[in-house]
Amino acid sequence: MSYILTTQCADDVGLIAKITGLCHQHNLNITRNNEFVDKDAKRFFMRTELTGEPQSNFLPLLREILPADAKVALHNGTKTKVVLLATKEAHCLGGVLLKQFEQALNIEVQAVIANYPILEPLAKGLNVPFHVISHEGLTRSEHDQQVGDLIASYNPDIIGLAKYMRILSPEFVQRFEGKIINIHHSFLPAFIGAKPYHQAFERGVKIIGATAHFVNNELDEGPIILQDVTPVTHAETAKMMANMGKDVEKTVFCKALQLASEHKLFINGNKTVVFS
C-alpha cells in the first residue's frame, strides 16, 4: 500500500537519516522524497512517499527520535475531504465541482455552503449537497457560528472559499486554523480588499493575477500557496480584466486544493513550503 509521510519540526543534525532509517527498519520503501530547511527559522520540512505496510508503532517511534515539537502524519490514499463556501459567483465553485466530476482532483467535496441560494442548481446538478445559511439579520459572529457548526458536522480536512465574499470573524479563523484556503482576485500583496481589478485598471498594470492563500486574521495577508498571472494591455477595461481574471482564479484555486490533497503544503510562519 502507498502512503505519504509528512514531517515538520525544529531543524537538527541527522533528521533525514533518522526518518529514512526508521522507514528501512519497518520495511517501508521510499519512492520519492522532498525536504527543505528554513535556515532563518531553523525549521525542517519533509514529504516522503512510501510503499509497504507500517506497523502500529511506527509514528510513536518516529516522534521519539525527532525534536519534541515534531508534527508527523501518515496519509493513505483516501481523498481529502473539502467543504466549499460560496456566495454568488460560479466560476471557482464550478471549476472545482467539474474537476471532481471528471475525477481530476484528489478531493471529495462533501458540501457547498452559501449565504445565497443562487448556486444551488450548480451544486445539486453535480450531486453535491448544498446548504444556504443567510447572513441577513445576523451579526458576523452569529453567522460564522452557524456556518462553522455546519462545517464541523462534516469534519473536513480543508475549507475552500470559492469566492466567498464575507470577511471571517477571528473566532471562525481560530476554530479552523490552518484549514482555510481562499482565492483572491489579485496578485497579492498588491490590490488587497475590494475591487482589485478596478484598482489594477487605475494603475495601468500590464499583468493581472490571482492568489491562493491560507486565511489568517489579517485581510488577504495569510500565507501564500500559489499565484499565476495573465497579460493585459491598455485596451482592456476594468470589467474586461475581471472577466479575464476569472479563468486565472479558477485555475489557481483548483491547483491549490490539489496541492493540499497531495499533502504538499506546509505553513511556515507567514509563508508556506510547497513541494512540487
C-alpha positions in Angstrom: 0.0 0.0 0.0 1.1 3.6 -0.7 1.5 6.3 2.0 2.7 9.8 2.3 4.7 10.7 5.4 4.8 14.4 6.3 7.2 15.8 8.9 7.9 19.2 10.3 10.0 20.1 13.3 12.9 22.2 14.6 16.0 21.6 12.5 18.6 19.2 13.9 21.5 17.1 12.8 20.7 13.8 11.1 16.9 14.2 10.7 16.8 12.7 7.2 18.9 9.7 8.4 16.7 9.1 11.4 13.5 9.2 9.3 14.7 7.1 6.5 16.4 4.7 8.9 13.2 4.0 10.7 11.4 3.5 7.4 14.0 0.9 6.5 13.5 -0.9 9.9 9.8 -1.1 9.1 10.4 -2.4 5.6 9.0 0.7 4.0 10.3 1.5 0.6 10.8 5.2 -0.2 9.8 6.0 -3.7 10.1 9.8 -3.5 11.4 12.3 -1.0 11.4 16.1 -0.7 12.9 18.1 2.1 13.6 21.7 2.9 15.3 23.6 5.7 14.4 27.2 6.5 17.8 28.3 7.8 16.4 31.6 9.2 13.6 30.0 11.2 15.6 26.8 11.8 12.7 24.6 10.7 12.8 21.3 8.8 10.1 20.1 6.4 9.9 16.7 4.7 7.4 14.9 2.5 8.1 11.2 1.9 6.2 8.8 -0.4 6.3 5.2 0.8 5.2 1.8 -0.1 4.7 -1.1 2.3 2.7 -1.6 5.5 3.8 0.4 8.5 3.4 -1.2 11.9 1.1 0.5 14.5 4.1 1.8 16.5 5.8 3.5 13.5 4.6 7.0 14.2 5.2 6.8 18.0 8.7 5.6 17.4 9.3 8.4 14.9 8.1 11.0 17.4 10.6 9.6 19.9 13.6 10.2 17.7 12.6 13.6 16.4 12.6 17.0 18.2 9.9 17.5 20.8 7.9 19.9 18.6 7.7 17.5 15.7 4.4 17.2 13.8 4.3 13.9 11.8 1.4 12.3 9.9 0.9 9.3 7.7 -1.6 9.7 4.9 -3.0 6.8 2.9 -4.7 7.2 -0.5 -8.0 8.5 1.0 -9.3 11.6 -0.8 -9.0 14.9 1.0 -12.4 16.0 2.4 -13.4 19.5 1.4 -16.3 21.8 2.3 -16.6 24.8 -0.1 -18.1 28.2 0.9 -19.6 30.4 -1.8 -21.7 33.5 -2.4 -22.9 34.3 -5.9 -20.0 33.8 -8.4 -19.9 30.4 -10.1 -16.5 30.1 -11.8 -14.3 28.9 -8.9 -17.0 26.7 -7.4 -17.9 25.3 -10.9 -14.3 24.7 -11.7 -13.7 22.6 -8.6 -17.0 20.6 -9.0 -16.4 19.9 -12.6 -12.9 18.6 -11.9 -14.3 16.4 -9.2 -16.9 15.1 -11.6 -14.0 14.3 -14.0 -12.0 12.7 -11.1 -9.2 15.1 -11.9 -8.7 16.2 -8.3 -7.9 14.0 -5.3 -10.7 15.5 -3.2 -14.2 14.8 -2.0 -16.4 17.8 -1.9 -18.7 17.0 1.0 -20.9 20.0 0.7 -21.3 23.6 -0.5 -22.4 26.2 2.0 -23.5 29.6 0.7 -25.2 32.7 2.0 -27.4 33.0 -1.1 -29.3 30.2 -2.9 -28.1 31.3 -6.4 -25.6 28.5 -6.9 -27.8 25.6 -5.7 -28.6 24.3 -9.2 -24.8 24.1 -9.9 -24.0 22.0 -6.8 -27.1 19.8 -6.9 -26.6 19.2 -10.7 -23.3 17.6 -9.8 -24.8 15.7 -6.8 -23.1 17.8 -4.1 -25.2 18.7 -1.0 -25.9 22.5 -0.9 -26.8 24.5 2.2 -28.0 28.1 2.5 -27.2 30.0 5.7 -28.3 33.5 5.1 -26.4 36.3 6.8 -29.4 38.6 6.9 -30.4 39.6 10.4 -27.3 38.0 11.9 -24.1 39.6 13.2 -20.9 38.4 11.6 -20.1 36.3 14.7 -23.6 34.7 14.8 -23.5 33.9 11.1 -20.0 32.4 11.3 -21.0 30.3 14.3 -23.9 28.7 12.3 -21.7 28.2 9.3 -18.9 26.8 11.5 -21.2 24.4 13.2 -22.4 23.0 9.9 -18.8 22.7 8.7 -17.9 20.9 11.9 -20.6 18.3 11.3 -18.8 17.3 8.1 -15.3 17.3 9.8 -13.5 18.3 6.6 -9.7 18.4 6.1 -9.9 21.7 4.1 -12.4 24.6 3.8 -12.2 26.2 0.4 -13.5 29.8 0.0 -14.8 29.6 -3.6 -15.3 33.4 -3.9 -17.0 33.6 -0.5 -17.4 37.3 -0.3 -17.6 37.7 3.5 -14.9 38.7 6.0 -14.5 35.9 8.5 -14.6 36.6 12.2 -11.5 35.9 14.3 -13.3 33.2 16.2 -14.1 31.3 12.9 -10.5 31.6 11.7 -9.2 30.3 15.0 -11.7 27.4 15.0 -10.4 26.2 11.7 -6.8 27.4 11.9 -4.6 26.1 9.1 -7.5 24.6 7.2 -9.0 27.6 5.3 -7.8 28.2 1.7 -9.0 31.4 -0.1 -8.8 32.5 -3.7 -8.1 36.2 -4.0 -8.7 38.0 -7.3 -5.3 39.8 -7.3 -1.6 39.1 -7.4 -1.1 39.7 -3.7 0.3 41.7 -1.9 -0.9 44.2 -4.5 -4.5 45.4 -4.5 -5.9 43.8 -1.4 -9.5 44.2 -0.4 -12.5 45.0 -2.6 -12.5 45.7 -6.4 -8.8 44.7 -7.1 -9.4 44.8 -10.9 -10.6 48.3 -10.7 -7.5 49.2 -8.6 -5.3 47.4 -11.2 -7.1 49.3 -14.1 -6.5 52.6 -12.4 -2.8 51.8 -12.0 -2.4 50.7 -15.6 -0.9 47.3 -14.9 0.3 45.0 -17.7 -0.5 41.8 -15.9 -3.3 40.7 -13.6 -3.3 37.6 -11.4 -4.8 35.5 -8.7 -3.5 34.3 -5.4 -4.5 31.2 -3.3 -3.6 31.6 0.3 -4.3 30.3 3.8 -6.6 32.5 5.8 -5.5 34.3 8.9 -6.9 37.3 10.8 -5.2 39.9 8.5 -7.3 40.6 5.4 -5.8 38.9 2.4 -2.4 38.6 4.1 -2.3 34.9 5.0 0.5 32.6 3.8 0.6 32.4 0.0 0.2 29.0 -1.6 0.1 29.6 -5.3 -0.1 32.5 -7.8 -0.5 33.0 -11.5 -0.9 35.9 -14.0 -2.2 36.7 -17.4 -1.1 39.7 -19.6 -3.4 42.7 -20.2 -3.0 45.8 -22.3 -4.1 49.4 -22.3 -7.2 48.3 -24.3 -8.8 46.3 -21.5 -11.4 47.9 -19.3 -11.7 47.0 -15.6 -14.7 44.8 -16.5 -12.7 43.0 -19.2 -9.9 42.5 -16.7 -12.3 41.0 -14.2 -13.6 38.6 -16.8 -10.1 37.6 -17.9 -9.2 37.1 -14.3 -11.9 34.6 -13.6 -10.0 31.9 -15.6 -6.8 32.5 -13.6 -8.7 32.5 -10.3 -10.4 29.1 -11.2 -7.1 27.5 -12.2 -5.1 28.7 -9.2 -7.9 27.7 -6.7 -8.1 24.2 -8.2 -4.3 23.8 -8.1 -4.1 24.9 -4.5 -6.8 22.4 -3.5 -4.9 19.7 -5.4 -1.6 20.6 -3.6 -3.4 20.3 -0.3 -4.9 17.0 -1.2 -1.5 15.6 -2.1 -0.1 16.8 1.3 2.4 19.1 -0.4 1.7 22.2 1.7 3.3 23.2 5.0 2.6 26.5 6.8 5.8 28.1 7.8 5.0 31.2 9.8 3.5 33.7 7.4 4.9 31.8 4.4 4.4 28.3 3.0 6.6 25.4 1.9 5.2 24.0 -1.3 6.7 20.8 -2.7 6.3 20.1 -6.4 
